[in-house]
Amino acid sequence: MSVMGGTEFVLSAVLGFLFWRKKLHRRFPAMGAYLALRVASTPVLFLLLSGDLLGSRDICFAIYFFVYWAVYIASAVLLFFICMEVFQSALSAFSGLMKFGIVVFRWAVLASLIVTLSTISFAHKGLMLIPDIAFGLMRSVSILELCLLAFLCLSMNALRLSVRDVAFGIALGFGLLSTNDLVIALFISHYTALTAPLQFVYQSLVLVSLGTWLSYVALPEPARKPVVMPANSTIYRWNEIASALGHTGTQVAVPQPANSFFLTDVERVVEKVLSRNLKGNESET
């Protein structure tokens, strides 16, 4: 586990270096902040866990508790913004769908937060309530990441999104991490030791996710070409409809038919009949 933890830190540091070198942090600022937080917090947490930083193990463990859960909650918040960045990047060629989708995405995030806070049991009191809130936030963002990955996989052809696109690589890596977290949460009550076999499987999938991101960042990304599609395509019509939503446009006065009553119509019919009869009598005379 020590070797795998050291390998995780090295992969995160290399990934962050390449991410900044290729200026991907301008395209995905939340992902850049997430990698920076991951790299910066790992050695600090390791020193606090060893108990040699301040000389007192009790003080180190107390500081470790607050630092660890602060980083955990900050990571969960950044993951919400990363999902939004990936969503915007995938729909960048469709401005109307992107604007409409962002509104729906924000409401989905708000609903997930409300559900998360409302489902907390509050069985623990005091400081032990912090892990419950942190786990709830991470669980909701994990489900959101899986939904985002499923959306990209199903709509990849329609969006003209390449498998080698960095946005898809980020979603794929977080999909693996989310699946890993959800599976480990099912068995965490049965396997609590850091040396349990399930912990090695968990750490292995973390390394696989980091390796996936590293390969996407290191390999050259194909240039995104302008999306060309027929005017009668479904996604083009959806994009036009989404672009029209929220815009008033030019107001046109639509003429309305005059209100008429039944008796008025009868009178007109009677007048027409009488006029025809009069014309017939005149012609006979």
C-alpha positions as CSV (number, residue, x, y, z in Angstrom):
1,M,0.0,0.0,0.0
2,S,2.9,2.4,0.7
3,V,4.3,1.7,-2.8
4,M,0.9,2.2,-4.4
5,G,0.4,5.4,-2.5
6,G,3.8,6.7,-3.6
7,T,3.0,5.7,-7.2
8,E,-0.3,7.6,-7.0
9,F,1.5,10.7,-5.8
10,V,4.0,10.5,-8.6
11,L,1.4,9.9,-11.3
12,S,-0.7,12.9,-9.9
13,A,2.4,15.2,-10.0
14,V,3.3,14.2,-13.5
15,L,-0.3,14.6,-14.6
16,G,-0.5,18.0,-13.1
17,F,2.8,19.1,-14.7
18,L,1.6,18.0,-18.2
19,F,-1.8,19.5,-17.6
20,W,-0.3,22.9,-16.9
21,R,2.4,22.6,-19.6
22,K,-0.3,22.0,-22.3
23,K,-2.3,24.9,-20.8
24,L,-5.3,22.6,-20.3
25,H,-6.0,24.4,-17.0
26,R,-7.4,27.3,-19.1
27,R,-9.9,25.0,-20.7
28,F,-10.7,23.1,-17.5
29,P,-9.8,25.4,-14.6
30,A,-11.7,23.3,-12.0
31,M,-9.8,20.2,-13.1
32,G,-6.5,22.1,-12.7
33,A,-7.5,23.1,-9.2
34,Y,-8.5,19.5,-8.4
35,L,-5.1,18.2,-9.5
36,A,-3.3,21.0,-7.6
37,L,-5.3,20.2,-4.4
38,R,-4.5,16.5,-4.9
39,V,-0.8,17.0,-5.3
40,A,-0.4,19.5,-2.5
41,S,-2.5,17.7,0.1
42,T,-0.9,14.2,-0.3
43,P,2.5,14.9,1.3
44,V,0.9,17.0,4.1
45,L,-1.6,14.2,5.0
46,F,1.2,11.6,4.9
47,L,3.3,13.6,7.3
48,L,0.3,14.2,9.6
49,L,-0.6,10.5,9.5
50,S,3.0,9.5,10.4
51,G,2.8,11.7,13.5
52,D,6.3,13.1,13.2
53,L,5.4,16.5,11.9
54,L,4.7,18.2,15.3
55,G,6.2,15.6,17.7
56,S,2.8,14.7,19.2
57,R,0.7,12.0,17.6
58,D,-2.5,13.2,19.2
59,I,-2.1,16.7,17.9
60,C,-1.2,15.3,14.4
61,F,-4.2,13.0,14.3
62,A,-6.5,15.9,15.3
63,I,-5.1,18.1,12.6
64,Y,-5.2,15.2,10.2
65,F,-8.9,14.8,10.8
66,F,-9.8,18.4,9.9
67,V,-7.3,18.6,7.0
68,Y,-8.5,15.3,5.5
69,W,-12.2,16.1,5.5
70,A,-11.6,19.7,4.4
71,V,-9.7,18.3,1.3
72,Y,-12.4,15.7,0.8
73,I,-15.3,18.2,0.8
74,A,-13.3,20.7,-1.4
75,S,-12.7,17.8,-3.9
76,A,-16.4,17.0,-3.9
77,V,-17.3,20.7,-4.7
78,L,-14.6,20.9,-7.4
79,L,-16.0,17.7,-9.0
80,F,-19.4,19.4,-9.5
81,F,-17.6,22.2,-11.4
82,I,-15.5,19.6,-13.4
83,C,-18.7,17.9,-14.5
84,M,-20.0,21.2,-15.8
85,E,-16.8,21.9,-17.6
86,V,-16.8,18.6,-19.4
87,F,-20.5,19.1,-20.3
88,Q,-19.7,22.5,-21.8
89,S,-16.8,21.2,-23.7
90,A,-18.8,18.3,-25.2
91,L,-21.6,20.7,-26.3
92,S,-19.3,23.5,-27.4
93,A,-20.4,23.0,-31.1
94,F,-24.1,23.5,-30.2
95,S,-24.5,26.8,-28.4
96,G,-28.2,26.5,-28.0
97,L,-28.1,23.1,-26.4
98,M,-25.2,24.1,-24.3
99,K,-27.0,27.1,-22.7
100,F,-30.2,25.1,-22.2
101,G,-28.3,22.1,-20.9
102,I,-26.3,24.2,-18.4
103,V,-29.6,25.5,-16.9
104,V,-30.9,21.9,-16.5
105,F,-27.5,20.8,-15.2
106,R,-27.5,23.4,-12.4
107,W,-31.0,22.4,-11.4
108,A,-29.9,18.8,-11.3
109,V,-27.0,19.7,-9.1
110,L,-29.2,21.7,-6.7
111,A,-31.7,18.8,-6.5
112,S,-28.9,16.4,-5.7
113,L,-27.6,18.6,-3.0
114,I,-31.0,18.9,-1.5
115,V,-31.5,15.2,-1.6
116,T,-28.1,14.6,-0.1
117,L,-28.6,17.0,2.9
118,S,-32.1,15.6,3.5
119,T,-31.1,12.0,3.6
120,I,-28.3,12.4,6.2
121,S,-29.4,10.5,9.2
122,F,-27.7,12.9,11.7
123,A,-27.1,9.9,13.9
124,H,-23.6,11.2,14.8
125,K,-23.2,14.3,16.8
126,G,-20.5,17.0,16.9
127,L,-17.5,16.6,14.7
128,M,-18.5,13.1,13.5
129,L,-21.3,14.7,11.5
130,I,-18.6,16.1,9.1
131,P,-17.8,12.6,7.5
132,D,-21.5,12.0,7.0
133,I,-21.9,15.2,5.1
134,A,-18.7,14.6,3.1
135,F,-19.8,11.1,2.2
136,G,-23.2,12.3,1.1
137,L,-21.7,15.0,-1.2
138,M,-19.2,12.6,-2.7
139,R,-22.0,10.0,-3.3
140,S,-24.2,12.5,-5.1
141,V,-21.3,13.8,-7.3
142,S,-20.3,10.2,-8.1
143,I,-23.8,9.5,-9.4
144,L,-23.6,12.7,-11.4
145,E,-20.3,11.6,-12.9
146,L,-21.7,8.3,-14.0
147,C,-24.7,10.0,-15.6
148,L,-22.4,12.4,-17.4
149,L,-20.3,9.5,-18.7
150,A,-23.4,7.6,-19.9
151,F,-24.6,10.7,-21.6
152,L,-21.4,11.2,-23.5
153,C,-21.2,7.5,-24.5
154,L,-24.8,7.6,-25.8
155,S,-24.6,10.9,-27.7
156,M,-21.0,10.7,-28.9
157,N,-21.9,10.2,-32.6
158,A,-24.6,12.9,-32.5
159,L,-22.2,15.4,-30.9
160,R,-19.4,14.5,-33.2
161,L,-17.2,13.9,-30.1
162,S,-14.0,11.9,-30.6
163,V,-13.0,9.1,-28.2
164,R,-9.6,10.8,-27.9
165,D,-11.0,14.1,-26.8
166,V,-9.7,15.2,-23.4
167,A,-13.2,15.9,-22.1
168,F,-14.2,12.3,-22.7
169,G,-11.0,11.1,-21.1
170,I,-11.7,13.2,-18.0
171,A,-15.3,11.8,-17.8
172,L,-14.0,8.3,-18.3
173,G,-11.4,8.6,-15.5
174,F,-14.0,10.0,-13.1
175,G,-16.4,7.3,-14.1
176,L,-13.9,4.7,-13.0
177,L,-13.3,6.5,-9.7
178,S,-17.1,6.9,-9.1
179,T,-17.7,3.2,-9.7
180,N,-14.7,2.4,-7.4
181,D,-16.1,4.6,-4.7
182,L,-19.6,3.2,-4.9
183,V,-18.4,-0.4,-4.8
184,I,-16.1,0.2,-1.9
185,A,-19.0,1.9,0.0
186,L,-21.0,-1.3,-0.2
187,F,-18.2,-3.3,1.6
188,I,-16.6,-0.7,3.8
189,S,-18.4,-2.0,6.9
190,H,-17.0,-5.5,6.3
191,Y,-13.4,-4.5,5.3
192,T,-12.1,-1.7,7.3
193,A,-8.3,-2.5,7.5
194,L,-6.0,-0.7,5.1
195,T,-4.3,-4.0,4.2
196,A,-7.6,-5.7,3.3
197,P,-7.6,-7.2,-0.3
198,L,-10.5,-4.8,-1.3
199,Q,-8.2,-1.9,-0.4
200,F,-5.7,-3.1,-2.9
201,V,-8.3,-3.4,-5.6
202,Y,-9.5,0.1,-4.8
203,Q,-6.0,1.6,-5.0
204,S,-5.4,-0.3,-8.2
205,L,-8.4,1.3,-9.9
206,V,-7.3,4.7,-8.7
207,L,-3.9,4.1,-10.4
208,V,-5.8,3.0,-13.6
209,S,-7.8,6.2,-13.5
210,L,-4.7,8.3,-13.1
211,G,-3.0,6.4,-16.0
212,T,-6.1,7.0,-18.2
213,W,-5.9,10.8,-17.6
214,L,-2.1,10.7,-18.1
215,S,-2.5,9.0,-21.5
216,Y,-5.1,11.4,-22.6
217,V,-3.0,14.4,-21.6
218,A,0.3,13.1,-22.9
219,L,-1.0,11.9,-26.3
220,P,-1.8,14.6,-28.9
221,E,-5.5,15.5,-29.0
222,P,-7.1,15.5,-32.5
223,A,-8.1,19.0,-33.6
224,R,-11.8,19.6,-33.3
225,K,-13.3,20.3,-36.7
226,P,-16.4,22.4,-37.4
227,V,-19.5,20.3,-37.1
228,V,-21.3,20.0,-40.4
229,M,-24.7,18.4,-40.5
230,P,-27.8,18.5,-42.7
231,A,-30.4,21.1,-41.9
232,N,-33.1,18.5,-41.4
233,S,-31.1,16.6,-38.7
234,T,-32.8,16.1,-35.3
235,I,-30.0,17.6,-33.2
236,Y,-29.8,20.6,-35.4
237,R,-33.6,21.3,-34.9
238,W,-33.1,20.7,-31.1
239,N,-30.2,23.2,-31.1
240,E,-32.4,25.8,-33.0
241,I,-35.3,25.3,-30.6
242,A,-33.0,25.6,-27.5
243,S,-31.5,28.7,-29.0
244,A,-34.9,30.2,-29.4
245,L,-35.9,29.5,-25.8
246,G,-35.6,32.6,-23.7
247,H,-35.5,35.1,-26.6
248,T,-38.5,37.2,-27.2
249,G,-37.6,38.2,-30.7
250,T,-39.8,40.4,-32.9
251,Q,-43.4,40.8,-31.7
252,V,-46.1,40.4,-34.4
253,A,-49.7,41.4,-34.1
254,V,-51.9,38.5,-35.1
255,P,-55.4,39.6,-36.3
256,Q,-58.1,38.1,-34.3
257,P,-61.6,37.3,-35.9
258,A,-64.4,39.5,-34.8
259,N,-66.7,38.1,-32.2
260,S,-70.1,37.2,-33.8
261,F,-73.2,35.9,-32.3
262,F,-75.5,33.2,-33.6
263,L,-78.4,35.7,-34.1
264,T,-76.2,38.1,-36.1
265,D,-75.3,35.3,-38.5
266,V,-79.0,34.3,-38.9
267,E,-79.9,37.9,-39.7
268,R,-77.2,38.0,-42.4
269,V,-78.6,34.8,-44.0
270,V,-82.2,36.1,-43.9
271,E,-81.1,39.4,-45.6
272,K,-79.3,37.5,-48.3
273,V,-82.4,35.3,-49.0
274,L,-84.7,38.4,-49.1
275,S,-82.4,40.2,-51.4
276,R,-82.3,37.3,-53.8
277,N,-86.2,37.1,-53.7
278,L,-86.5,40.8,-54.5
279,K,-84.1,40.5,-57.4
280,G,-86.1,37.5,-58.7
281,N,-89.4,39.4,-58.5
282,E,-88.0,42.4,-60.3
283,S,-86.7,40.2,-63.1
284,E,-90.2,38.7,-63.5
285,T,-91.9,42.0,-63.7
